[in-house]
Amino acid sequence: KPHYAWSLLALAPHALALFAVLMTAVANCTDDGATTLPSLPRESVSGPVDAPPIPTLAAVGPLKDVAVVKTTHLHQEQAAHIQAFKHRTGMSPKRCYHVVLFAMTLRILATVWFGMAFLEYTRYYIINDVGIITTLDTITGSPQHLIKAFIFPFLGVFSDTMSRKTILVVASLAMTINMWLMAIIPSVEVLVIVRSLNLLADIGYAIRNAQFRDLFSMSDWERVDGGATGIKSRIAIFGTIVSAFAVAVGMGLLKLGETGLLGLENEYTLRKEDCRGKRHCVPRGQYSWHGDGWKVDGCLRLLMLMAAVTMTLETLVVVFVLPETIRPESQAGVSVCRYIRKNWYQILTPWTTLRVFATAQLRDLMQIRFVWYLIGAGTGVLFNSWYRRFEPDTLT
């Protein structure tokens, strides 16, 4: 059946990725089966050629002394990083890390609650036709992806050379405006505006990932406790736990509404039969079922309000608490306006960033990723088709 065919196609990128990894491992092996390793710096009579020579045990002493030297060097590097970070931000890296995690928690809570209620909230308060919703999503989404290809590389360079906080503030403000517009004045026009503002809101995800590099010393980022992989893994686990908590709270509210304990049911489920066959459940120009002003008709609007309030708190944390973490040596040393006037033309040449795919291995991985995107592009339409046929309630 069609959905089984799509499921099999969805496994294709994973199979291709596994095949690419195996072929890469084979290519990096010599004829006798030994893996090729990068050669160490060579020494000559007059001194090192590429790097200082590695001290011998006779010069360093016993193995335990080598470990002591490495540990001492690690602690000195970490202490220097902490001191430099405090000097430029006014807080320790650990405290800044906690601030980033707190803002991340608020953002995950807001986006999960917003996403849980979005589809049926849109059908109840804006437009009941799923086909029109899909059309609006396509009309606003496709140009966005094209524009992102031009401006995201420029904004990425801007965050690396000018300011990470500026981009994060703009992204958080855009997301906050989106949620408050949807919660207070839902309409087709607002839906288009919200989809357009995602152009600014989406850049925050890449910049937040880059910000973590500023919080750690080189040793912590490259070697200690798994380095960058360990740090990102722990952050991903933390984000998964917060997402699970957000879903549990949202599901709890929906279930309490169904049982009558909360007093607010899912408004779309409550009036689903009354809306059947109508283009608008709530008439255009009204913001509640009875048309006597703005009211909280049910759990869907409650979730939207919770998302908007939580995202507002995240924006306040980013604006007033989160410091600028970029290192001074990385900054361009000019004003924002002057930087934009000098480098705005780079927006018109986004393909210069494709130099990252100069190696054959990265090009092969990009081809696999392209297949992934190609298959994933149809999942949204497939879900909407399934949803229009069976019309299930929101996650319940």
C-alpha positions in Angstrom: 0.0 0.0 0.0 1.2 3.6 -0.5 2.0 4.2 3.2 4.1 1.0 3.3 5.9 2.2 0.2 6.8 5.5 1.8 8.0 3.7 4.9 10.3 1.6 2.8 11.6 4.7 1.0 12.2 6.4 4.3 14.7 3.6 5.2 16.7 4.3 2.0 18.7 7.2 3.4 19.7 5.2 6.5 20.9 2.3 4.2 22.8 4.7 2.0 24.4 6.3 5.0 25.5 3.0 6.4 26.9 2.0 3.0 28.8 5.3 2.7 30.4 4.8 6.2 31.5 1.2 5.3 33.0 2.3 2.0 34.8 5.2 3.7 36.2 2.7 6.3 37.4 0.4 3.4 38.9 3.3 1.5 40.9 4.4 4.6 42.5 1.0 5.0 45.8 -0.1 3.4 46.2 -3.3 1.4 47.3 -5.3 4.5 44.2 -4.1 6.4 45.8 -1.6 8.7 44.1 1.8 8.9 46.1 4.7 7.5 46.9 7.2 10.3 48.2 10.7 9.8 52.0 10.8 10.2 53.6 12.4 13.2 55.8 15.5 12.8 59.4 14.5 11.8 62.5 15.6 13.5 65.8 16.6 11.9 69.3 17.3 13.2 68.6 21.0 13.2 65.2 20.7 14.9 61.6 20.0 14.2 60.2 20.3 10.7 56.4 20.7 11.4 56.1 21.0 15.1 58.1 20.8 18.3 59.4 17.3 19.0 57.5 15.1 21.3 59.5 14.8 24.6 60.8 11.3 25.4 60.2 9.5 28.7 63.8 10.2 29.7 63.2 13.9 29.5 59.8 13.9 31.2 60.3 11.2 33.7 58.0 8.3 34.7 54.6 7.9 33.1 52.8 9.3 36.1 54.8 12.5 35.7 53.6 12.7 32.1 50.0 12.5 33.4 50.6 15.2 36.0 52.0 17.5 33.3 49.0 16.9 31.1 46.6 17.4 33.9 48.4 20.6 35.0 48.3 22.0 31.4 44.6 21.1 31.2 43.8 22.9 34.4 45.8 26.0 33.4 44.0 26.2 30.0 40.6 25.9 31.7 41.5 28.5 34.3 42.7 30.9 31.6 39.5 30.3 29.6 37.3 31.0 32.7 39.2 34.2 33.5 39.0 35.5 29.9 35.3 34.6 29.7 34.5 36.4 33.0 36.5 39.4 31.8 34.5 39.9 28.6 31.0 38.7 29.8 30.9 39.4 33.5 29.9 35.9 34.4 31.6 32.5 34.6 31.2 30.0 31.7 29.3 27.6 34.0 26.8 30.2 35.0 26.3 31.3 31.3 25.9 27.6 30.4 23.1 27.4 33.0 21.5 30.5 31.6 21.6 29.0 28.1 20.0 25.8 29.3 17.3 27.7 31.1 16.5 29.7 28.0 16.5 26.4 26.0 14.0 24.9 28.5 11.6 27.8 28.1 12.0 27.7 24.3 11.3 24.0 24.1 8.2 24.2 26.4 6.8 27.1 24.2 7.4 25.4 20.9 6.1 22.0 22.0 2.8 23.5 23.3 2.5 25.7 20.2 3.0 22.7 17.9 0.6 20.5 19.9 -2.3 23.0 19.4 -1.4 24.5 16.1 -3.2 22.4 13.5 -6.6 22.2 15.3 -6.3 25.7 16.6 -5.9 26.8 13.0 -8.9 24.8 11.9 -11.1 26.2 14.7 -10.1 29.8 14.8 -8.8 30.6 11.3 -9.9 28.2 8.6 -11.3 24.7 8.7 -10.2 23.5 5.2 -7.0 21.4 5.5 -6.4 21.8 1.8 -6.3 25.6 2.1 -4.0 25.3 5.1 -1.6 23.0 3.1 -1.7 25.5 0.2 -0.9 28.4 2.4 1.9 26.4 4.0 3.4 25.7 0.5 3.0 29.3 -0.8 4.7 30.7 2.2 7.2 27.9 2.9 8.8 27.4 -0.5 9.9 31.0 -1.0 11.2 31.0 2.6 13.5 28.2 1.9 14.9 30.0 -1.2 15.4 33.2 0.8 17.1 31.3 3.6 19.6 29.9 1.1 20.7 33.5 0.5 20.5 35.2 3.9 21.4 32.4 6.3 25.1 32.1 5.2 25.4 35.9 5.6 23.8 35.9 9.1 26.0 33.0 10.1 29.1 34.9 9.2 27.6 38.0 10.9 27.2 36.0 14.1 30.8 34.7 14.0 32.4 38.1 13.4 30.0 40.6 14.9 27.5 39.4 17.5 25.7 36.2 18.4 23.3 37.9 20.8 21.9 40.2 18.2 20.8 37.3 16.0 19.4 35.4 19.0 17.4 38.5 20.2 15.9 38.9 16.7 15.1 35.2 16.4 13.5 35.1 19.9 11.5 38.3 19.2 10.2 36.9 15.9 9.0 33.7 17.6 7.4 35.6 20.5 5.5 37.9 18.1 4.4 34.8 16.1 2.9 33.2 19.2 1.1 36.3 20.5 -0.4 37.0 17.1 -1.8 33.5 16.9 -3.1 33.6 20.4 -4.7 37.0 20.3 -5.9 37.8 16.7 -5.9 34.5 14.7 -6.8 35.1 11.0 -5.6 34.0 7.6 -3.6 37.2 7.3 -1.9 36.6 10.7 -1.1 33.0 9.6 0.7 34.3 6.5 2.6 36.8 8.7 3.5 34.1 11.2 4.9 31.9 8.4 6.9 34.8 7.0 8.4 35.7 10.4 9.7 32.1 10.7 12.3 33.3 8.3 13.9 35.2 11.2 13.0 32.8 13.9 14.6 29.7 12.3 18.1 31.2 12.2 18.3 31.0 16.0 18.7 27.2 16.0 22.1 27.3 14.1 23.4 30.3 16.1 22.6 28.6 19.5 24.6 25.6 18.4 27.5 27.8 17.6 27.2 29.6 20.9 28.0 26.5 22.9 31.5 26.5 21.4 32.2 29.9 23.1 31.4 28.5 26.5 34.1 25.8 26.6 37.9 25.8 26.4 39.6 24.1 23.6 40.4 21.0 25.7 36.9 20.7 26.9 35.5 21.0 23.4 38.0 18.6 21.8 39.1 16.0 24.3 37.6 16.0 27.8 34.5 13.7 28.4 34.0 13.1 24.7 34.6 16.7 23.6 32.0 18.3 21.4 30.2 15.1 20.8 29.8 14.5 24.5 28.6 18.0 25.1 26.1 18.0 22.3 24.9 14.5 23.4 24.2 15.7 26.9 22.4 18.8 25.6 20.3 16.6 23.3 19.4 14.3 26.2 18.4 17.3 28.3 16.3 18.7 25.4 14.5 15.3 25.0 13.7 15.2 28.7 12.3 18.8 28.6 10.3 17.9 25.5 8.8 14.8 27.2 7.8 17.0 30.1 6.2 19.6 27.8 4.2 16.9 26.0 3.1 15.4 29.3 1.8 18.7 30.5 0.0 19.4 27.3 -1.5 15.9 27.2 -2.5 16.3 30.8 -4.4 19.5 30.1 -6.2 17.9 27.1 -7.1 14.9 29.2 -8.3 17.0 32.1 -10.4 19.0 29.7 -12.0 15.8 28.3 -12.9 14.5 31.8 -14.3 17.9 32.8 -11.9 18.4 35.7 -10.3 21.4 34.1 -13.4 23.1 32.8 -11.9 23.7 29.4 -12.3 21.1 26.8 -10.7 20.9 23.4 -12.8 23.4 21.6 -12.4 21.9 18.2 -13.3 18.4 19.4 -16.3 19.9 21.3 -17.7 21.5 18.2 -16.3 19.3 15.5 -19.7 18.2 14.2 -20.9 21.8 14.1 -17.9 22.8 12.0 -18.2 19.9 9.6 -18.6 21.1 6.0 -17.9 24.8 7.0 -14.9 26.7 5.8 -14.7 28.7 9.1 -15.7 27.3 12.5 -15.4 30.7 14.2 -16.7 33.3 11.7 -14.1 35.7 10.2 -13.7 38.8 12.3 -14.6 36.9 15.6 -12.1 35.5 18.0 -14.3 33.2 20.0 -17.3 30.9 19.3 -20.0 33.1 20.7 -18.6 36.3 19.0 -18.9 38.4 22.2 -15.2 39.4 22.4 -12.0 37.5 23.0 -12.3 34.5 25.3 -10.5 31.3 26.1 -12.9 28.8 24.5 -10.9 25.7 25.5 -7.6 23.9 25.9 -6.2 24.8 22.5 -6.2 28.6 23.2 -4.9 27.9 26.7 -1.9 26.0 25.3 -1.4 28.9 22.9 -1.3 31.4 25.7 1.0 29.2 27.7 3.4 29.0 24.8 3.3 32.8 24.2 3.9 33.6 27.9 6.8 31.1 28.1 8.4 32.4 24.9 8.1 35.9 26.3 10.1 34.8 29.3 12.7 33.2 27.1 13.1 36.5 25.1 13.5 38.5 28.4 16.3 36.0 29.5 18.0 36.4 26.1 17.8 40.2 26.1 18.6 41.0 29.7 20.6 38.0 31.1 22.4 36.2 28.3 25.8 37.9 27.6 27.6 38.3 24.3 29.8 35.2 24.2 31.8 35.8 21.0 35.5 36.1 21.5 37.1 39.6 21.0 39.7 38.2 18.5 36.8 36.9 16.3 35.0 40.2 16.1 35.4 42.5 13.1 35.8 45.6 15.2 33.3 47.8 13.3 29.7 48.8 13.9 26.8 46.7 12.8 25.6 49.3 10.2 29.1 49.6 8.7 29.5 45.9 8.5 26.2 45.5 6.7 27.0 48.3 4.2 30.4 46.7 3.5 29.4 43.1 3.2 25.7 43.2 2.1 26.6 41.9 -1.4 27.6 38.5 0.1 23.8 37.8 0.4 23.8 37.6 -3.4 26.5 35.0 -3.5 25.4 32.2 -1.1 27.1 29.5 -3.2 30.5 30.6 -1.8 29.7 28.8 1.4 29.5 25.6 -0.6 33.3 25.4 -0.5 32.8 23.3 2.6 31.8 20.5 0.2 35.2 20.6 -1.5 36.2 17.1 -0.3 34.8 14.0 -2.1 33.6 12.4 1.2 31.5 15.5 2.0 30.1 15.5 -1.5 29.0 11.9 -1.1 27.4 12.6 2.2 25.6 15.6 0.7 24.1 13.3 -2.0 22.8 11.1 0.7 21.3 14.1 2.5 19.7 15.2 -0.7 17.9 11.9 -1.0 16.8 12.4 2.7 15.4 15.8 1.9 13.7 14.6 -1.3 11.8 11.9 0.6 11.1 14.0 3.6 9.6 16.7 1.4 6.6 14.5 0.8 5.9 13.6 4.4 4.0 16.8 5.2 1.6 16.3 2.3 1.3 12.7 3.2 0.4 13.5 6.8 -2.2 16.1 5.7 -3.8 13.6 3.3 -4.0 11.0 6.1 -5.3 13.6 8.5 -8.0 14.8 6.1 -9.2 11.2 5.6 -9.3 10.1 9.3 -9.6 13.5 11.1 -8.1 12.4 14.5 -8.2 14.7 17.5 -5.0 16.4 18.6 -2.7 13.7 20.0 -5.6 12.2 21.9 
